[in-house]
Amino acid sequence: MATKPKRSAQEIAARKRAMARALELNAERRQREEELTGLAADFLMTRELEADVRAALEAQIAGLRAQAESECVRLQQQGAAVVAVMVTRGEGAGRIAGRLGVGVGEVRLLRDEAAGRAGEAAGRGGGAGDRAAVRDDAGPLGVVPSVAGPVLRPSLGAPGAGGPGPV
């Protein structure tokens, strides 16, 4: 049987120093790993928050888009009502198109749209018919096109047109 040689005191001291250094390095490595884990958690949390913000933004955009589309439809209906009033006053599609700066086809489409809506309103509400359909289309300044009254007010900003003129 072979016997183990005895270790010297220097060798034992060197082993202790090596073990202490290994423990120290392990503690530093563990601390670094914990810091890196914390940073990774922060990063993942910011990604989740970013996704939440983007989702909220998309929801807001969808809501604004729906509002804008609704407003555009309302304004198109208002324009169609104005064209319908011009038609009921005896203006032809060509003259209306020239006055409005649009094509004759667009004027005809607007006229037909207004007539369709007036027919729907007459079927729903009864006697008021065209006037009720047009009354729902009050413009941005509250102008309601009617067969009896003026279609548009004079410009409020033009001198001599009933407005205050330039300030």
C-alpha positions, 0 to 999 in steps of 0.5 A: 500500500502506498502511503500519502505523503504528508502535506507541508504547512505551506501547501496547506496555507496555499490551499486555504488561500486558493479556496478563499479566492475561489469562494470570493470569485464565486460570490462576485459571480453570484452577485454579477448574475443577480444584477444581470438577472435584475437588469434582464427583468427590467428590460422585459418589463419595459418591453411589456410596458411598450407593448401596452402603450402601443396597444393603447395607442392603436385603440386610440387611433382606432377610436379617432379613425372611427370618429373621423369617418363618422364626421366625414360621413356626416359632412358628405351628407351635409354636402349632399343636402346642399346639392339637393337644395340647389337641385330643388331650386332648379339648378342643373347638374352642370351649373351646380358642378361649375359653381362647386368646382366638382364634376357633374358625376359627383353632383349627380351622386350627391343628389341621388344620395340626398334623395335616397336619405330624404326618402328614408326619412319620409318613410320613417318620420312621415310628413316632414320628409325632405326638410327633416333629412336636411335639418339633420345636416346643420353645417359647422356654423349651424347653417341649415340648408332649406328650400325656403331660405338661403343656402349659404350665409355671406362670408363673415370675413369679407368686407361688404358681405355682412361681416366685420372684414379684416381685423 
